[in-house]
Amino acid sequence: MVGGTSIGSFVGALWSDERNITRVIHRAKQWFRSMTSLWSKILDLTYPITSMMTGGACSVYYFWTIEGVFSDTQIEDLWIPYFNITTDITASKMRVHTSGDLWRYVRSSMSLSGYLPPLCDPKDGHLLLDGGYVNNLPADVMKTAGASIIFAVDVGAARTETTQTTATICLGFGSSGRNGIPGLSR
């Protein structure tokens, strides 16, 4: 089972959609390049009533928008069971998506308020935004779904230095001891 929120929903969806790791990496790099392009940002600007960007549907880079990457793939048709998290701003609650248009729920899970407009869920008409507002690390959802072993990546966690060099290990400091000694922290 793969699950994700925000950018994790995109990476998880790619992983669940593609059996070839080389293709996963290629598709991710192509999309990230298009999203970091200055032209794609300029062409996607809009009058900021609900957000600064349109969401890319009429962008010159249409093929590499979320909809272009996943086209008509349905969540329930992925080769690995997948879910993602969005924030339902109509009902003020977390939503877990396990079926429906993959692109729509991935795009919704990545829609930062004020930057991208919310997407309307065709199932009930509710407006959906980035899932990070309600559950940035959905390991609890995965546990509830029955997973016994969970690998979780929290990209929003505070950075901590846990790298240990051979010298620090041999000297017996380790990462926690080294950081606690004045003059030895990085």
C-alpha positions in Angstrom: 0.0 0.0 0.0 1.2 3.5 -0.8 -0.3 6.7 0.6 0.7 10.3 0.6 -0.1 13.9 1.2 0.8 16.9 -0.9 4.0 16.2 -2.9 4.0 12.7 -1.3 0.7 12.0 -3.0 2.4 12.8 -6.4 5.4 10.7 -5.7 3.3 7.9 -4.3 0.9 8.0 -7.3 3.9 7.7 -9.7 5.2 4.8 -7.8 1.8 3.1 -7.8 1.2 3.8 -11.4 4.5 2.8 -13.0 6.2 -0.6 -12.6 9.6 0.6 -14.0 11.7 2.7 -11.6 13.5 4.3 -14.5 10.2 5.6 -15.9 9.1 6.8 -12.4 12.3 8.8 -12.1 12.0 10.1 -15.7 8.3 11.2 -15.2 9.1 12.8 -11.9 12.0 14.8 -13.3 10.0 15.9 -16.3 7.2 17.2 -14.2 9.5 18.9 -11.7 11.4 20.6 -14.5 8.1 22.0 -16.0 7.0 23.2 -12.6 10.2 25.0 -11.9 10.2 26.7 -15.3 9.8 30.5 -15.0 7.7 30.5 -18.2 5.2 28.0 -16.8 4.8 30.2 -13.7 4.3 33.4 -15.7 1.9 31.8 -18.1 -0.1 30.3 -15.2 -0.6 33.6 -13.3 -4.1 34.9 -12.9 -6.0 37.7 -11.1 -5.7 36.5 -7.4 -9.3 36.2 -6.4 -8.9 32.6 -5.0 -5.2 32.0 -5.9 -2.2 33.3 -7.7 -2.1 30.5 -10.3 -4.8 28.9 -12.5 -3.6 25.3 -11.8 -2.1 24.8 -15.3 -5.1 23.5 -17.2 -4.5 26.0 -20.0 -0.7 26.2 -19.6 1.7 25.8 -22.5 3.1 23.0 -20.4 -0.2 21.2 -20.3 1.3 17.7 -20.9 3.4 18.0 -17.8 0.6 19.2 -15.5 -0.7 16.7 -13.1 -3.6 15.9 -15.5 -1.1 15.4 -18.3 1.1 13.0 -16.2 -1.8 10.7 -15.0 -4.3 11.3 -17.9 -7.4 9.1 -17.3 -5.9 6.7 -14.7 -8.2 5.8 -11.9 -6.9 5.2 -8.4 -8.5 1.8 -8.1 -6.7 0.7 -11.3 -3.2 1.2 -10.0 -0.9 -1.8 -9.6 -0.3 -1.0 -6.0 -3.1 -0.1 -3.6 -2.9 3.7 -3.2 -4.6 6.5 -1.2 -4.0 10.2 -0.7 -5.2 12.8 1.7 -6.9 16.1 0.9 -8.5 18.8 3.1 -12.2 19.2 2.4 -12.7 23.0 3.0 -16.5 22.7 2.5 -16.9 20.3 5.4 -13.7 21.2 7.3 -12.4 17.7 7.5 -9.8 15.3 6.2 -10.6 13.2 3.2 -9.0 9.9 2.2 -9.3 9.1 -1.5 -9.1 5.4 -2.6 -11.0 5.7 -5.9 -11.7 8.2 -8.7 -9.5 10.2 -11.1 -5.9 10.0 -9.9 -4.9 13.3 -11.4 -7.8 15.2 -9.7 -7.0 13.9 -6.2 -3.2 14.3 -6.6 -3.7 17.8 -7.8 -6.1 18.5 -4.9 -3.7 17.1 -2.4 -1.0 19.5 -3.7 -3.2 22.7 -3.9 -1.7 25.1 -1.4 -4.3 27.7 -0.4 -3.6 31.0 -2.1 -1.2 29.5 -4.6 -3.4 27.1 -6.5 -7.2 27.1 -6.5 -9.1 24.3 -4.7 -10.6 21.6 -6.9 -14.2 20.5 -6.8 -14.8 16.9 -6.0 -17.3 15.6 -8.7 -18.6 13.0 -6.2 -20.2 15.6 -3.8 -19.3 19.1 -5.0 -17.0 19.8 -2.0 -13.8 21.9 -2.5 -10.5 20.2 -1.8 -7.1 21.6 -0.9 -3.7 20.4 0.2 -4.0 17.5 2.6 -1.0 18.8 4.6 -3.4 21.1 6.4 -5.0 18.2 8.2 -2.6 15.2 8.0 0.9 15.8 6.7 2.1 12.3 7.4 -0.8 9.8 6.9 0.9 6.8 8.6 -2.1 6.6 10.9 -4.4 6.2 7.9 -2.2 3.4 6.6 -2.2 1.7 10.0 -6.0 1.9 10.1 -6.1 0.4 6.6 -4.3 -2.7 8.0 -0.6 -2.1 7.2 1.7 -3.8 9.7 5.0 -2.4 8.5 5.0 1.3 7.5 7.8 3.4 5.9 7.1 7.1 6.4 8.9 10.1 5.0 8.2 13.4 6.6 9.5 16.1 4.3 8.3 18.8 6.7 10.2 17.5 9.7 12.9 19.7 11.3 16.3 18.8 10.0 18.4 16.9 12.5 22.0 15.8 11.9 22.2 12.0 12.4 25.1 11.3 10.1 27.9 9.6 11.9 31.4 9.5 10.5 33.8 6.7 11.3 35.8 9.0 13.5 32.8 10.0 15.7 31.8 6.3 16.1 35.4 5.3 17.0 35.7 8.1 19.5 32.4 7.0 21.1 30.6 10.3 20.6 28.0 9.3 18.0 25.7 11.9 16.6 24.0 12.8 19.8 27.2 13.0 21.9 29.0 15.0 19.3 26.3 17.7 19.1 26.2 18.0 22.9 29.9 18.9 23.3 30.7 22.6 22.9 32.9 23.3 19.9 32.2 19.9 18.3 28.7 20.6 16.8 28.5 21.4 13.1 
